[in-house]
Amino acid sequence: MSRAFNAAGCAALIAMALSLGECCSSAADETYSNVTAWLETAPQQSNPFGAEEPTEHAPLRITDEEPPSPPPGQAPPGNPFIPQQMRPPDLRCLNPEYEDRPVKDAGFWEFFPEGMWPWSGRTPISDRHTEHGHPLTSTSWLNRPYYAGWRIGAWCGDELIDGEVGQHTSFFGGYHVGWDYDYFWGMEARLALATPTLEDHQVQNDYRTADVLVTDLNLMYYPWGDSCWRPYASLGLGIGYFIFRDSEDRRFREVLVGMPLGIGIKYRWHEWLVLRADLEDNIMFGGAGLSPMGNFSLTGGVEVRFGAHRTLYWPYHPGGFLW
């Protein structure tokens, strides 16, 4: 009995499917007939911009005549379907010894050495060192061109008043900031203080002291360029402020124009840390009762470099820096 019941159910389902197919087919036929009738009776759409007038083109004729030649002094038209070949660069211009190398007119600054001033031309990267002092290969001082540091040492002062008041050797220390804008040139500002004991030639056992403040701006020259060991020479212009009393209790508070001359050496201990030693002659021009002086200073110090390029985050070398 179950088999008979199943057979009856299957027959009912088949009949239902056939009836649904006939209904869908009739509905589709009716929809198609309605759309066709609407298209036949719909008004024709007009072009809002006006109908285009038909144009007649001359028939294309192939002849054996040569194309007309261009006027004198005018190049023939090129074939737009053929790619133009690029002219190879003249590599001779990269050689500084090439005679026909184009040179830019630097005006007044061309009379100075290359890279000497921040607003003039720079030393090319191919000439950034002189093969002395362990040249840097995978990095450069210009990667961190700015620096700040401090120095301490000794101050050996000259006579403040000729034949009357002198200076004993004393402590000397201060701070400096700088900018290396070229492989061979840079600028540095200095602020330093000394408190020498005075030596009065007219008074015995004199324990008076003086306060000496010097500040200046110096031009730095590095003859070895971009090397780990970096000797330098400096020339600057600044002022010196002297405060002291003489044996007659006269108070002096004088500002003198100074011109420091110095030599020194720097050693690149780390990417951001540099050790240095300096020997300078702090020349002071006399005035207001003070004598011209040559005050020597010998100092040692450190400087912290900064201004590096942004960090690289590539997977094969995370945390590195652009050269």
KEKE-3310 file (N, C-alpha, C; in steps of 0.2 Angstrom, whole numbers, plus 5000, padded with zeros to 4 digits):
npx = (5004:5010:5019:5009:5004:5015:5018:5006:5008:5020:5015:5005:5014:5021:5011:5007:5019:5019:5008:5012:5022:5015:5008:5018:5023:5013:5011:5023:5023:5012:5017:5028:5020:5013:5024:5029:5018:5018:5030:5028:5018:5023:5028:5040:5057:5065:5080:5087:5098:5097:5096:5109:5117:5119:5135:5145:5159:5174:5179:5192:5207:5221:5236:5251:5259:5271:5272:5269:5284:5291:5291:5306:5318:5310:5306:5302:5285:5284:5282:5268:5265:5277:5288:5297:5315:5324:5336:5352:5360:5373:5387:5399:5398:5397:5410:5422:5433:5430:5431:5421:5410:5395:5395:5388:5385:5390:5391:5396:5400:5408:5422:5426:5431:5423:5408:5410:5401:5385:5375:5380:5386:5387:5400:5403:5397:5405:5418:5419:5428:5446:5453:5459:5461:5452:5440:5422:5411:5398:5390:5388:5394:5385:5373:5368:5368:5367:5373:5376:5384:5396:5411:5426:5440:5456:5460:5472:5476:5480:5488:5477:5478:5491:5507:5501:5490:5487:5483:5480:5482:5466:5450:5441:5426:5411:5398:5393:5385:5382:5382:5385:5386:5392:5403:5416:5415:5408:5398:5399:5393:5398:5398:5406:5414:5426:5435:5447:5461:5467:5482:5491:5504:5508:5503:5505:5501:5488:5471:5461:5448:5442:5429:5426:5418:5415:5409:5405:5405:5409:5418:5420:5433:5436:5449:5450:5438:5424:5427:5431:5440:5442:5450:5451:5451:5447:5440:5434:5422:5418:5413:5421:5418:5423:5425:5431:5441:5454:5470:5468:5455:5446:5433:5430:5420:5420:5417:5425:5430:5432:5442:5442:5455:5457:5462:5458:5452:5440:5432:5422:5413:5401:5386:5378:5386:5401:5418:5429:5444:5451:5461:5463:5466:5461:5459:5458:5454:5460:5454:5445:5454:5459:5471:5476:5474:5480:5472:5474:5466:5463:5454:5443:5430:5413:5400:5383:5375:5362:5347:5344:5340:5323:5317:5319:5307:5307:5304:5316:5326:5323:5321:5333:5342:5340:5353)
npy = (4994:5006:5008:5010:5022:5031:5031:5037:5050:5055:5055:5066:5077:5078:5081:5094:5101:5101:5109:5121:5125:5127:5138:5148:5149:5153:5166:5172:5173:5181:5193:5196:5199:5210:5220:5220:5225:5238:5244:5245:5254:5266:5283:5290:5294:5310:5319:5330:5339:5341:5334:5325:5330:5321:5317:5318:5308:5309:5297:5285:5285:5276:5280:5281:5292:5303:5308:5326:5336:5343:5361:5371:5370:5364:5350:5333:5326:5315:5297:5293:5280:5273:5271:5283:5284:5285:5297:5293:5296:5308:5302:5308:5320:5318:5316:5325:5330:5333:5343:5350:5350:5356:5370:5379:5396:5403:5416:5428:5419:5410:5412:5407:5392:5376:5372:5380:5389:5390:5393:5391:5380:5362:5350:5337:5320:5310:5316:5316:5313:5311:5299:5298:5295:5284:5283:5285:5273:5267:5276:5293:5309:5319:5312:5315:5330:5340:5346:5346:5350:5349:5355:5354:5361:5369:5386:5398:5413:5429:5445:5456:5470:5478:5475:5477:5469:5452:5435:5419:5402:5393:5385:5380:5380:5375:5376:5371:5372:5366:5364:5354:5357:5353:5341:5345:5357:5367:5375:5383:5387:5394:5395:5399:5399:5406:5407:5415:5417:5432:5440:5452:5463:5473:5470:5458:5441:5441:5437:5439:5437:5435:5436:5428:5428:5421:5421:5416:5414:5401:5396:5381:5370:5355:5345:5332:5328:5317:5306:5295:5298:5315:5329:5347:5364:5381:5396:5411:5424:5435:5440:5445:5445:5454:5454:5462:5468:5479:5482:5494:5494:5497:5495:5484:5482:5476:5474:5466:5464:5448:5436:5420:5408:5391:5374:5356:5340:5327:5312:5299:5290:5284:5282:5293:5299:5308:5311:5324:5335:5351:5365:5382:5399:5412:5427:5443:5460:5474:5488:5501:5503:5490:5478:5471:5454:5437:5423:5407:5391:5374:5361:5347:5337:5331:5328:5327:5320:5324:5324:5315:5304:5298:5283:5267:5254:5242:5224:5216:5223:5230:5245:5252:5266:5278:5281)
npz = (5000:5003:4993:4982:4987:4987:4973:4968:4974:4967:4954:4956:4959:4947:4938:4944:4941:4927:4925:4930:4922:4909:4913:4916:4903:4895:4901:4898:4884:4883:4889:4880:4868:4872:4874:4861:4854:4860:4856:4842:4841:4848:4848:4837:4842:4841:4836:4848:4845:4831:4815:4807:4793:4778:4772:4758:4753:4744:4733:4737:4729:4722:4717:4707:4710:4718:4735:4739:4741:4756:4761:4758:4771:4781:4790:4784:4787:4801:4803:4812:4817:4820:4833:4841:4843:4858:4862:4867:4883:4886:4892:4894:4900:4914:4918:4927:4921:4908:4894:4887:4896:4903:4912:4926:4929:4943:4947:4958:4968:4962:4963:4975:4984:4980:4987:4998:5004:5011:5002:4990:4976:4979:4984:4973:4975:4971:4974:4988:4998:5002:5002:5014:5032:5034:5025:5024:5018:5017:5023:5029:5035:5032:5033:5046:5048:5057:5073:5091:5106:5120:5128:5138:5146:5146:5150:5144:5147:5141:5145:5153:5155:5149:5156:5169:5174:5173:5168:5175:5171:5169:5172:5158:5148:5139:5127:5110:5094:5078:5060:5046:5030:5019:5012:5015:5021:5034:5048:5064:5080:5095:5113:5128:5144:5155:5171:5176:5188:5193:5190:5197:5194:5203:5215:5228:5231:5226:5225:5216:5204:5187:5176:5161:5146:5130:5114:5098:5079:5068:5053:5047:5040:5033:5028:5024:5021:5019:5030:5043:5053:5056:5053:5056:5052:5058:5057:5063:5070:5083:5099:5115:5132:5146:5164:5178:5192:5195:5203:5209:5212:5202:5191:5178:5164:5149:5132:5119:5102:5094:5086:5083:5080:5075:5077:5075:5078:5074:5079:5073:5083:5084:5075:5079:5089:5092:5096:5100:5099:5103:5098:5101:5097:5104:5099:5104:5100:5106:5117:5126:5137:5138:5133:5117:5115:5115:5118:5123:5121:5126:5123:5126:5120:5117:5104:5099:5085:5074:5064:5055:5040:5037:5044:5037:5033:5027:5024:5022:5028:5041:5051:5046:5038:5026:5014)
capx = (5000:5014:5021:5004:5004:5021:5017:5001:5011:5024:5010:5003:5019:5022:5005:5008:5025:5017:5003:5015:5026:5011:5006:5023:5024:5008:5013:5029:5020:5008:5022:5031:5015:5012:5030:5030:5013:5019:5035:5025:5013:5026:5031:5047:5061:5068:5087:5087:5103:5096:5098:5115:5116:5124:5141:5148:5167:5177:5182:5199:5211:5228:5240:5258:5262:5275:5268:5272:5289:5289:5294:5313:5319:5305:5307:5296:5282:5286:5276:5266:5265:5284:5290:5303:5320:5327:5343:5356:5363:5380:5390:5405:5397:5398:5417:5423:5439:5428:5432:5414:5405:5392:5396:5383:5388:5389:5392:5401:5403:5413:5428:5427:5431:5417:5405:5412:5396:5379:5370:5383:5386:5390:5405:5399:5397:5411:5424:5417:5434:5452:5456:5463:5457:5447:5434:5416:5408:5391:5386:5391:5393:5379:5367:5366:5372:5367:5375:5376:5389:5399:5418:5429:5448:5460:5461:5478:5474:5485:5488:5472:5481:5498:5511:5498:5485:5488:5478:5483:5478:5460:5446:5437:5421:5406:5393:5393:5381:5384:5379:5389:5381:5395:5408:5422:5413:5402:5398:5398:5393:5401:5397:5410:5415:5432:5435:5454:5463:5471:5489:5493:5511:5509:5501:5507:5496:5482:5467:5455:5446:5439:5424:5427:5413:5416:5404:5407:5402:5415:5418:5424:5435:5438:5452:5450:5431:5419:5431:5430:5445:5440:5454:5448:5453:5442:5441:5427:5421:5413:5415:5423:5415:5427:5422:5436:5443:5461:5472:5465:5447:5442:5429:5430:5415:5421:5416:5430:5429:5436:5443:5446:5458:5458:5463:5456:5450:5434:5432:5415:5413:5395:5382:5376:5391:5407:5423:5433:5448:5452:5466:5461:5469:5455:5462:5454:5456:5460:5450:5443:5459:5462:5476:5475:5476:5479:5470:5474:5462:5464:5448:5441:5422:5408:5395:5378:5373:5355:5345:5345:5334:5318:5318:5316:5303:5306:5305:5322:5331:5319:5325:5338:5341:5342:5360)
capy = (5000:5012:5009:5014:5029:5035:5032:5043:5057:5057:5057:5072:5082:5079:5085:5101:5104:5103:5115:5128:5126:5130:5145:5152:5149:5158:5173:5175:5174:5187:5199:5197:5202:5217:5224:5221:5230:5245:5247:5247:5260:5271:5288:5290:5299:5315:5321:5337:5343:5342:5328:5326:5330:5316:5320:5314:5308:5307:5290:5284:5283:5274:5282:5280:5299:5304:5314:5332:5337:5349:5367:5371:5371:5360:5342:5329:5323:5308:5292:5292:5273:5271:5274:5287:5281:5290:5299:5291:5302:5309:5301:5312:5326:5316:5317:5332:5333:5333:5350:5353:5349:5362:5373:5384:5402:5404:5423:5430:5414:5405:5413:5403:5385:5373:5370:5383:5393:5386:5395:5390:5374:5357:5346:5331:5314:5307:5319:5318:5312:5311:5293:5298:5295:5279:5286:5282:5270:5265:5281:5299:5314:5323:5309:5318:5336:5345:5343:5350:5346:5352:5354:5357:5361:5374:5393:5401:5420:5434:5451:5460:5477:5477:5477:5477:5464:5446:5430:5413:5397:5391:5380:5383:5375:5378:5372:5372:5369:5366:5362:5352:5357:5350:5336:5348:5363:5368:5381:5381:5393:5392:5399:5396:5403:5405:5411:5415:5420:5438:5441:5459:5464:5478:5467:5451:5436:5443:5431:5441:5433:5438:5432:5429:5425:5421:5418:5417:5410:5399:5393:5375:5367:5348:5344:5325:5326:5312:5301:5293:5303:5321:5335:5353:5371:5385:5404:5414:5431:5435:5445:5443:5450:5453:5458:5461:5474:5480:5483:5501:5493:5500:5489:5484:5477:5478:5469:5466:5460:5443:5432:5414:5403:5385:5367:5351:5333:5324:5305:5297:5285:5280:5286:5299:5301:5310:5313:5329:5339:5358:5370:5388:5405:5417:5433:5449:5466:5479:5494:5503:5502:5483:5477:5466:5448:5430:5418:5400:5386:5367:5357:5340:5336:5326:5331:5322:5321:5322:5326:5309:5303:5294:5276:5262:5249:5236:5218:5213:5227:5235:5249:5255:5273:5280:5283)
capz = (5000:5003:4986:4978:4989:4984:4966:4967:4976:4962:4949:4958:4958:4940:4935:4946:4937:4920:4925:4931:4915:4905:4915:4914:4896:4893:4904:4895:4878:4884:4890:4874:4864:4874:4872:4854:4852:4862:4852:4836:4842:4851:4843:4835:4845:4837:4839:4850:4842:4824:4812:4804:4785:4775:4768:4753:4753:4738:4733:4738:4723:4723:4711:4707:4711:4724:4739:4738:4746:4761:4759:4760:4778:4785:4790:4782:4793:4803:4804:4819:4819:4821:4839:4841:4847:4863:4861:4873:4887:4884:4898:4895:4905:4921:4920:4929:4917:4901:4893:4885:4902:4904:4919:4928:4931:4950:4948:4963:4972:4959:4965:4981:4983:4979:4993:5004:5007:5011:4996:4983:4974:4983:4982:4970:4979:4968:4977:4994:5002:4999:5003:5020:5038:5034:5021:5025:5012:5017:5027:5028:5040:5030:5035:5052:5047:5063:5080:5097:5111:5125:5129:5144:5145:5150:5147:5145:5145:5140:5149:5151:5154:5147:5161:5175:5176:5169:5169:5177:5168:5173:5168:5152:5146:5135:5122:5103:5089:5071:5054:5041:5024:5013:5014:5017:5025:5039:5052:5071:5085:5102:5119:5133:5150:5159:5177:5177:5193:5190:5192:5197:5195:5208:5222:5229:5234:5224:5223:5213:5198:5182:5172:5154:5142:5123:5109:5091:5074:5065:5047:5048:5034:5034:5022:5022:5018:5022:5033:5050:5056:5052:5056:5053:5054:5059:5057:5065:5072:5089:5105:5122:5138:5152:5170:5183:5195:5195:5210:5212:5213:5196:5189:5170:5161:5143:5127:5114:5096:5094:5080:5085:5075:5078:5073:5079:5075:5076:5077:5072:5087:5082:5070:5082:5094:5090:5100:5097:5103:5099:5101:5098:5099:5105:5098:5106:5099:5112:5117:5132:5142:5138:5128:5113:5118:5112:5123:5120:5125:5124:5126:5123:5121:5113:5101:5097:5078:5073:5057:5050:5036:5040:5045:5032:5036:5022:5028:5022:5032:5045:5055:5043:5036:5019:5014)
cpx = (5004:5017:5016:5003:5009:5020:5011:5004:5016:5020:5007:5008:5021:5017:5005:5013:5023:5012:5007:5019:5021:5009:5011:5024:5019:5009:5018:5027:5016:5012:5025:5027:5014:5018:5030:5025:5015:5025:5033:5021:5017:5029:5038:5051:5065:5075:5086:5092:5102:5099:5105:5114:5121:5129:5143:5156:5169:5180:5190:5202:5218:5231:5247:5262:5265:5271:5272:5278:5288:5293:5302:5314:5314:5306:5301:5292:5284:5280:5274:5265:5272:5286:5297:5308:5323:5334:5347:5360:5371:5384:5397:5404:5397:5406:5419:5429:5436:5428:5425:5409:5402:5393:5391:5387:5386:5389:5398:5404:5407:5420:5430:5428:5424:5414:5406:5406:5389:5374:5374:5383:5389:5395:5401:5401:5403:5418:5423:5423:5440:5456:5460:5458:5451:5441:5428:5413:5401:5387:5390:5390:5387:5373:5364:5370:5372:5370:5375:5381:5392:5407:5421:5437:5451:5460:5467:5478:5480:5484:5482:5474:5488:5503:5508:5494:5486:5482:5482:5479:5472:5456:5442:5432:5415:5402:5394:5388:5383:5380:5384:5385:5385:5400:5414:5421:5408:5403:5396:5398:5395:5400:5401:5412:5422:5432:5443:5456:5468:5478:5491:5500:5513:5507:5503:5501:5489:5477:5460:5454:5443:5434:5425:5422:5414:5411:5406:5404:5408:5414:5423:5426:5438:5442:5452:5442:5427:5423:5429:5434:5444:5444:5450:5452:5447:5444:5434:5428:5416:5415:5417:5421:5419:5425:5428:5437:5451:5463:5470:5457:5443:5439:5429:5425:5416:5420:5421:5428:5434:5436:5446:5449:5459:5459:5460:5455:5444:5435:5425:5415:5407:5391:5380:5381:5398:5412:5427:5438:5450:5457:5465:5465:5463:5458:5456:5457:5455:5455:5447:5447:5461:5466:5474:5478:5476:5478:5470:5469:5463:5458:5447:5433:5419:5403:5390:5375:5366:5353:5345:5339:5329:5320:5315:5312:5302:5308:5312:5327:5327:5323:5331:5337:5343:5349:5361)
cpy = (5006:5013:5013:5021:5034:5036:5037:5050:5059:5059:5064:5078:5083:5083:5092:5104:5106:5109:5121:5130:5129:5137:5150:5154:5154:5165:5176:5177:5181:5194:5201:5201:5209:5222:5225:5226:5237:5248:5249:5253:5266:5276:5288:5296:5304:5317:5328:5341:5344:5336:5330:5325:5325:5319:5315:5314:5306:5300:5290:5281:5281:5276:5281:5287:5299:5309:5320:5333:5343:5355:5367:5373:5368:5353:5339:5327:5316:5303:5291:5285:5270:5274:5277:5284:5287:5291:5297:5296:5302:5308:5305:5318:5324:5316:5324:5335:5334:5341:5353:5352:5355:5364:5379:5390:5403:5411:5424:5424:5409:5406:5410:5396:5382:5370:5374:5387:5389:5387:5394:5383:5369:5353:5339:5325:5310:5309:5320:5316:5311:5305:5293:5297:5290:5282:5282:5279:5269:5270:5287:5304:5318:5319:5312:5325:5341:5341:5348:5346:5351:5351:5357:5356:5366:5381:5396:5408:5424:5440:5455:5468:5476:5480:5478:5471:5458:5441:5423:5408:5394:5387:5384:5378:5379:5373:5375:5369:5370:5363:5360:5352:5355:5345:5339:5355:5363:5374:5379:5387:5390:5397:5396:5402:5401:5410:5411:5419:5426:5438:5448:5460:5469:5475:5460:5447:5439:5438:5434:5437:5437:5433:5434:5425:5426:5418:5420:5412:5408:5396:5387:5372:5360:5345:5337:5323:5321:5306:5300:5298:5310:5327:5341:5359:5376:5392:5407:5422:5431:5440:5441:5448:5448:5457:5456:5468:5474:5481:5490:5500:5497:5494:5490:5479:5479:5472:5471:5462:5455:5439:5425:5410:5397:5379:5362:5345:5330:5316:5302:5290:5280:5285:5293:5302:5303:5313:5319:5332:5345:5361:5376:5394:5410:5424:5438:5455:5471:5484:5495:5502:5495:5482:5471:5459:5442:5425:5411:5396:5379:5364:5351:5340:5331:5330:5325:5325:5320:5325:5321:5308:5298:5287:5272:5256:5243:5230:5215:5217:5232:5239:5253:5262:5273:5282:5290)
cpz = (5000:4997:4982:4980:4987:4976:4964:4969:4970:4956:4950:4957:4951:4936:4937:4942:4930:4920:4926:4925:4910:4907:4914:4907:4893:4895:4900:4888:4878:4885:4884:4869:4866:4873:4865:4851:4854:4858:4845:4836:4845:4846:4842:4838:4840:4840:4841:4847:4834:4821:4808:4796:4783:4771:4763:4753:4746:4738:4734:4732:4725:4717:4712:4708:4717:4728:4738:4743:4750:4759:4761:4768:4783:4784:4788:4788:4795:4803:4811:4822:4821:4828:4838:4845:4852:4862:4868:4877:4885:4891:4899:4900:4912:4923:4921:4924:4910:4900:4891:4890:4903:4911:4920:4930:4938:4952:4953:4967:4969:4960:4972:4980:4983:4985:4999:5008:5006:5005:4990:4981:4979:4980:4979:4975:4977:4971:4984:5000:4998:5000:5010:5026:5038:5031:5023:5018:5012:5021:5026:5034:5038:5031:5041:5052:5053:5069:5085:5102:5116:5125:5135:5143:5149:5146:5149:5143:5145:5145:5148:5151:5154:5153:5168:5178:5170:5171:5170:5173:5172:5169:5163:5149:5143:5131:5115:5099:5082:5066:5048:5034:5018:5016:5017:5021:5029:5043:5059:5075:5091:5107:5125:5138:5153:5165:5179:5184:5190:5193:5191:5198:5200:5215:5222:5233:5232:5222:5220:5206:5193:5179:5165:5150:5134:5119:5102:5086:5069:5058:5048:5041:5036:5028:5020:5020:5023:5025:5040:5054:5052:5055:5053:5055:5054:5059:5059:5067:5077:5093:5111:5127:5144:5158:5175:5186:5195:5202:5213:5213:5208:5193:5181:5168:5153:5138:5121:5108:5096:5087:5082:5079:5078:5074:5078:5075:5078:5074:5078:5076:5085:5077:5073:5087:5091:5096:5097:5102:5099:5103:5097:5101:5098:5104:5099:5104:5105:5112:5124:5138:5142:5132:5123:5116:5113:5117:5120:5124:5122:5127:5122:5124:5116:5109:5099:5090:5078:5066:5052:5046:5040:5040:5039:5036:5031:5026:5028:5026:5036:5050:5052:5041:5029:5019:5014)
residu = (MET:SER:ARG:ALA:PHE:ASN:ALA:ALA:GLY:CYS:ALA:ALA:LEU:ILE:ALA:MET:ALA:LEU:SER:LEU:GLY:GLU:CYS:CYS:SER:SER:ALA:ALA:ASP:GLU:THR:TYR:SER:ASN:VAL:THR:ALA:TRP:LEU:GLU:THR:ALA:PRO:GLN:GLN:SER:ASN:PRO:PHE:GLY:ALA:GLU:GLU:PRO:THR:GLU:HIS:ALA:PRO:LEU:ARG:ILE:THR:ASP:GLU:GLU:PRO:PRO:SER:PRO:PRO:PRO:GLY:GLN:ALA:PRO:PRO:GLY:ASN:PRO:PHE:ILE:PRO:GLN:GLN:MET:ARG:PRO:PRO:ASP:LEU:ARG:CYS:LEU:ASN:PRO:GLU:TYR:GLU:ASP:ARG:PRO:VAL:LYS:ASP:ALA:GLY:PHE:TRP:GLU:PHE:PHE:PRO:GLU:GLY:MET:TRP:PRO:TRP:SER:GLY:ARG:THR:PRO:ILE:SER:ASP:ARG:HIS:THR:GLU:HIS:GLY:HIS:PRO:LEU:THR:SER:THR:SER:TRP:LEU:ASN:ARG:PRO:TYR:TYR:ALA:GLY:TRP:ARG:ILE:GLY:ALA:TRP:CYS:GLY:ASP:GLU:LEU:ILE:ASP:GLY:GLU:VAL:GLY:GLN:HIS:THR:SER:PHE:PHE:GLY:GLY:TYR:HIS:VAL:GLY:TRP:ASP:TYR:ASP:TYR:PHE:TRP:GLY:MET:GLU:ALA:ARG:LEU:ALA:LEU:ALA:THR:PRO:THR:LEU:GLU:ASP:HIS:GLN:VAL:GLN:ASN:ASP:TYR:ARG:THR:ALA:ASP:VAL:LEU:VAL:THR:ASP:LEU:ASN:LEU:MET:TYR:TYR:PRO:TRP:GLY:ASP:SER:CYS:TRP:ARG:PRO:TYR:ALA:SER:LEU:GLY:LEU:GLY:ILE:GLY:TYR:PHE:ILE:PHE:ARG:ASP:SER:GLU:ASP:ARG:ARG:PHE:ARG:GLU:VAL:LEU:VAL:GLY:MET:PRO:LEU:GLY:ILE:GLY:ILE:LYS:TYR:ARG:TRP:HIS:GLU:TRP:LEU:VAL:LEU:ARG:ALA:ASP:LEU:GLU:ASP:ASN:ILE:MET:PHE:GLY:GLY:ALA:GLY:LEU:SER:PRO:MET:GLY:ASN:PHE:SER:LEU:THR:GLY:GLY:VAL:GLU:VAL:ARG:PHE:GLY:ALA:HIS:ARG:THR:LEU:TYR:TRP:PRO:TYR:HIS:PRO:GLY:GLY:PHE:LEU:TRP)
# end
